Amino acid sequence: DLFRDGRGVYTVSLSLGIALHAMDAFVVSTVMPTVVEDIGGAAFYAWVVMLYMTASIIGAASGGPVKLMFGARRGYVAAGLLFLVGTMISALAPVMPILLTGRVVQGFGVGMIVAQNVALIGELFPGNMRVRMITVTSGVWAAAALVGPMIGGIFAEFDWWRGAFWFGVPIILFFTVSAWRALPDTRPEHVIPLSRFPIGRVVLLGVGVLAIGATGNIDALSARLAALTFGFILIWLTIRLDHTAENRIFPSRPFSLTGPVGTAYWIFLLLTMAPMTAGIYLPLAYQILHGLSPLAAGYLAALLAVAWSA
């Protein structure tokens, strides 16, 4: 059904968008120990993922406004181009700060892709097919778990971690071109001007998440608690300001335990905590503590995603 009546091109395009995110996650987690060995920056090992996820949160929060400003096709393609630029910066990075910059750009692009992906599923598929399409995109993670560690492991075995990033460039180009040709050029009824983009709330959200994530590199307990408190205050302030805004980035009462939306948000939050922790550190632990090859370490870590999709 997902491939009938012209829906096949949408199914492929939206699945490709999720595949980019999933493949990147498994490839990068597999090659990161090799990256640290080559260009250093072991103290910032977790920052490669943390900054990427922070930027993806900001990108996801920006996805709705971007779609309203530029339309479905242009917004989706712009996200793909950002992901492409970030991937190339990461591939060329001579030192860890440049790699972190590339990961920020990548994260912002992929966050916009994921957010608009969910919105487009609601627009392009009738109600009885939306759950099926979400299931397909979830299954993409299992496919990426089988392929991603192999790609990252092969490049890591040859001590050419940059190749893992360059490998993704033609795939991202194909995704961007196919999205431009496949998605309808819909324009929003009420276009939001650039001046009304919720940049203040997006910045508050980003700084808040960054403050919480940065606690992993803070040793003093008092400073860590201060950073956590500061981060949670900024996130609370973002949600509070968003509640009364016209161009909102969150649904109503996103963390209320008395409504279905808020309960779902808490479920998403709690379900992803443990997999994120394991996904960041297990490949490093397998290689450094247990002496496994990058390929073996990548596949052991990928079992998590296979079980998730199952």
C-alpha positions as CSV (number, residue, x, y, z in Angstrom):
1,D,0.0,0.0,0.0
2,L,2.9,2.4,0.7
3,F,4.0,2.1,-2.9
4,R,0.7,2.4,-4.6
5,D,-1.0,5.5,-6.2
6,G,2.2,7.4,-6.4
7,R,3.2,7.0,-2.7
8,G,6.3,4.9,-3.4
9,V,8.4,7.9,-4.2
10,Y,7.4,9.5,-0.9
11,T,8.1,6.3,1.0
12,V,11.6,6.0,-0.5
13,S,12.5,9.7,0.1
14,L,11.3,9.8,3.7
15,S,13.0,6.5,4.4
16,L,16.3,7.8,3.0
17,G,16.1,10.8,5.3
18,I,16.0,8.6,8.4
19,A,18.6,6.3,6.9
20,L,21.1,9.2,6.7
21,H,20.6,9.8,10.4
22,A,20.8,6.2,11.4
23,M,23.8,5.4,9.2
24,D,25.7,8.4,10.5
25,A,25.1,7.3,14.1
26,F,26.5,3.8,13.6
27,V,29.4,4.8,11.3
28,V,30.6,7.6,13.6
29,S,30.3,5.6,16.8
30,T,32.4,2.8,15.2
31,V,35.3,5.1,13.9
32,M,35.5,7.5,16.9
33,P,38.2,5.6,18.8
34,T,40.3,5.7,15.5
35,V,39.5,9.5,15.2
36,V,40.8,10.2,18.7
37,E,43.9,8.1,18.0
38,D,44.6,10.1,14.9
39,I,43.8,13.8,15.8
40,G,43.6,13.6,19.6
41,G,40.9,15.2,21.7
42,A,40.1,12.2,24.0
43,A,38.7,14.6,26.6
44,F,36.1,15.7,24.0
45,Y,35.1,12.1,23.0
46,A,31.6,12.5,24.2
47,W,31.3,16.0,22.8
48,V,31.3,14.6,19.3
49,V,27.9,13.0,20.0
50,M,26.8,15.5,22.6
51,L,27.2,18.5,20.3
52,Y,25.7,16.6,17.4
53,M,22.6,15.7,19.5
54,T,22.3,19.3,20.9
55,A,22.4,20.6,17.4
56,S,19.9,18.0,16.2
57,I,17.5,19.1,19.0
58,I,17.8,22.7,17.8
59,G,17.4,21.6,14.2
60,A,14.3,19.6,15.2
61,A,12.8,22.6,17.0
62,S,13.5,24.7,13.9
63,G,12.0,22.1,11.5
64,G,8.4,23.4,11.8
65,P,9.2,27.1,11.4
66,V,11.6,26.3,8.5
67,K,8.8,24.3,6.8
68,L,6.3,27.1,7.3
69,M,8.8,29.6,5.8
70,F,10.1,27.7,2.8
71,G,7.5,25.0,2.2
72,A,7.9,21.2,2.4
73,R,10.3,20.6,-0.5
74,R,12.6,23.5,0.0
75,G,12.8,23.0,3.8
76,Y,13.6,19.3,3.4
77,V,16.3,19.9,0.7
78,A,17.8,22.7,2.8
79,A,18.2,20.3,5.7
80,G,19.9,17.8,3.4
81,L,22.4,20.4,2.1
82,L,23.3,21.4,5.7
83,F,23.9,17.7,6.5
84,L,26.1,17.5,3.4
85,V,28.2,20.6,4.4
86,G,28.6,19.2,7.9
87,T,29.8,15.8,6.6
88,M,32.4,17.4,4.4
89,I,33.7,19.6,7.2
90,S,34.0,16.5,9.4
91,A,35.8,14.6,6.7
92,L,38.4,17.4,6.2
93,A,38.9,18.2,9.9
94,P,42.6,18.4,10.9
95,V,41.9,18.8,14.6
96,M,39.1,18.0,17.0
97,P,37.5,21.5,17.2
98,I,37.0,21.5,13.4
99,L,35.4,18.0,13.7
100,L,33.1,19.3,16.4
101,T,32.1,22.2,14.2
102,G,31.2,19.7,11.4
103,R,29.2,17.6,13.8
104,V,27.2,20.7,14.9
105,V,26.3,21.5,11.3
106,Q,25.5,17.8,10.6
107,G,23.3,17.6,13.7
108,F,21.3,20.8,12.9
109,G,20.7,19.4,9.4
110,V,19.6,15.9,10.5
111,G,17.4,17.4,13.2
112,M,15.5,19.4,10.6
113,I,15.2,16.2,8.5
114,V,13.8,14.1,11.3
115,A,11.3,16.8,12.4
116,Q,10.1,17.5,8.8
117,N,10.0,13.8,8.2
118,V,7.4,13.2,10.9
119,A,5.3,16.2,9.6
120,L,5.5,14.9,6.0
121,I,4.3,11.5,7.0
122,G,1.2,13.1,8.4
123,E,0.7,15.2,5.2
124,L,1.5,12.7,2.5
125,F,-0.1,9.5,3.9
126,P,-3.7,8.8,4.9
127,G,-4.4,8.0,8.5
128,N,-4.5,4.2,8.1
129,M,-1.0,4.2,6.5
130,R,0.8,6.5,8.9
131,V,1.5,3.8,11.5
132,R,2.9,1.6,8.7
133,M,5.1,4.3,7.4
134,I,6.5,5.0,10.9
135,T,7.1,1.3,11.2
136,V,9.1,1.4,8.0
137,T,11.2,4.3,9.2
138,S,11.8,2.4,12.4
139,G,12.9,-0.6,10.4
140,V,15.4,1.6,8.6
141,W,17.4,1.7,11.9
142,A,17.7,-2.1,11.9
143,A,19.0,-2.0,8.3
144,A,21.5,0.8,9.2
145,A,22.6,-1.3,12.2
146,L,23.6,-4.1,9.8
147,V,25.4,-1.8,7.3
148,G,26.7,1.1,9.4
149,P,29.2,-0.7,11.6
150,M,30.6,-2.6,8.6
151,I,31.3,0.7,6.8
152,G,32.8,2.3,9.8
153,G,34.7,-0.8,10.8
154,I,36.2,-1.3,7.3
155,F,37.5,2.3,7.2
156,A,38.8,2.1,10.8
157,E,40.6,-1.1,10.0
158,F,42.4,0.7,7.2
159,D,43.2,3.7,9.5
160,W,41.3,6.0,7.2
161,W,38.4,7.2,9.3
162,R,37.8,10.2,6.9
163,G,36.6,7.7,4.3
164,A,33.7,6.9,6.6
165,F,32.5,10.5,6.2
166,W,33.3,10.7,2.5
167,F,31.4,7.5,1.9
168,G,28.2,9.4,3.0
169,V,28.7,12.3,0.6
170,P,27.2,10.7,-2.6
171,I,24.4,9.2,-0.6
172,I,23.4,12.6,0.9
173,L,23.6,14.1,-2.6
174,F,21.3,11.4,-4.0
175,F,18.9,12.0,-1.1
176,T,18.8,15.7,-1.7
177,V,18.3,15.5,-5.4
178,S,15.6,12.8,-5.0
179,A,13.8,14.8,-2.3
180,W,13.8,17.8,-4.6
181,R,12.3,15.8,-7.5
182,A,9.9,13.7,-5.4
183,L,8.3,15.9,-2.8
184,P,5.5,18.2,-3.7
185,D,6.3,21.9,-3.9
186,T,3.7,22.9,-1.3
187,R,3.6,26.4,0.0
188,P,2.2,27.2,3.4
189,E,-1.0,29.2,3.5
190,H,0.5,31.7,6.0
191,V,4.2,32.2,5.3
192,I,6.2,33.1,8.4
193,P,8.7,35.8,7.6
194,L,12.3,35.3,8.6
195,S,12.0,38.0,11.2
196,R,9.5,35.9,13.1
197,F,11.7,32.8,13.3
198,P,11.8,31.8,17.0
199,I,15.6,32.3,17.3
200,G,15.4,33.5,20.9
201,R,13.7,30.3,22.1
202,V,15.9,28.1,19.9
203,V,19.0,29.7,21.4
204,L,17.7,29.3,24.9
205,L,16.9,25.6,24.2
206,G,20.3,25.0,22.7
207,V,22.2,26.6,25.5
208,G,20.2,24.8,28.1
209,V,20.8,21.4,26.5
210,L,24.5,22.2,26.0
211,A,24.8,23.2,29.7
212,I,23.4,19.8,30.7
213,G,25.5,17.9,28.2
214,A,28.7,19.7,29.3
215,T,28.5,18.3,32.8
216,G,30.3,15.2,31.5
217,N,33.5,17.2,31.2
218,I,33.1,19.0,34.6
219,D,34.9,17.3,37.6
220,A,33.7,19.5,40.5
221,L,30.4,18.3,41.9
222,S,29.3,21.9,42.7
223,A,30.0,23.1,39.2
224,R,28.3,20.1,37.7
225,L,25.1,20.7,39.8
226,A,25.2,24.4,38.8
227,A,25.4,23.6,35.1
228,L,22.5,21.1,35.5
229,T,20.4,23.6,37.3
230,F,21.2,26.3,34.8
231,G,20.4,24.1,31.9
232,F,17.0,22.9,33.2
233,I,16.0,26.5,34.0
234,L,16.8,27.6,30.4
235,I,14.8,24.6,29.0
236,W,11.9,25.4,31.4
237,L,12.0,29.1,30.3
238,T,12.0,28.0,26.7
239,I,8.8,25.9,27.1
240,R,7.2,28.7,29.2
241,L,7.9,31.4,26.5
242,D,6.8,29.0,23.8
243,H,3.4,28.5,25.5
244,T,2.3,32.1,24.8
245,A,4.0,32.5,21.4
246,E,2.2,32.5,18.0
247,N,4.9,30.5,16.1
248,R,5.3,27.7,18.6
249,I,7.9,25.0,18.4
250,F,6.4,22.7,21.0
251,P,2.9,21.3,21.4
252,S,0.7,22.5,24.3
253,R,1.9,21.3,27.8
254,P,4.7,19.0,26.4
255,F,5.7,17.6,29.8
256,S,2.3,17.4,31.6
257,L,1.6,14.0,33.1
258,T,-2.1,14.6,32.9
259,G,-2.4,14.6,29.1
260,P,-1.5,12.1,26.3
261,V,1.0,14.4,24.6
262,G,3.0,15.1,27.8
263,T,2.9,11.4,28.8
264,A,4.3,10.5,25.4
265,Y,7.1,13.0,25.7
266,W,8.1,11.5,29.0
267,I,8.1,8.0,27.5
268,F,10.3,9.2,24.6
269,L,12.7,10.8,27.0
270,L,13.0,7.8,29.4
271,L,13.2,5.3,26.6
272,T,16.1,7.0,24.9
273,M,18.3,7.6,28.0
274,A,19.9,4.2,28.3
275,P,20.4,3.5,24.5
276,M,22.1,6.9,24.1
277,T,24.5,6.2,26.9
278,A,25.3,2.7,25.6
279,G,25.5,3.9,22.0
280,I,28.2,6.6,22.9
281,Y,30.5,4.6,25.1
282,L,30.1,0.9,24.2
283,P,32.2,0.9,21.0
284,L,35.0,2.7,22.9
285,A,34.8,0.2,25.8
286,Y,34.9,-2.8,23.5
287,Q,38.0,-1.5,21.6
288,I,40.0,0.0,24.5
289,L,39.1,-2.3,27.4
290,H,38.6,-5.6,25.6
291,G,40.8,-5.2,22.5
292,L,38.1,-5.9,19.9
293,S,38.5,-4.7,16.3
294,P,36.4,-1.7,15.2
295,L,34.3,-3.9,13.1
296,A,33.4,-6.3,15.9
297,A,32.9,-3.5,18.3
298,G,30.5,-1.7,15.9
299,Y,28.4,-4.8,15.4
300,L,28.2,-5.5,19.1
301,A,26.9,-2.0,19.7
302,A,24.5,-2.3,16.8
303,L,22.7,-5.2,18.4
304,L,20.9,-2.5,20.5
305,A,19.3,-1.0,17.4
306,V,18.4,-4.4,15.9
307,A,16.6,-5.3,19.2
308,W,14.9,-1.9,19.3
309,S,13.5,-2.3,15.8
310,A,12.4,-5.9,16.5
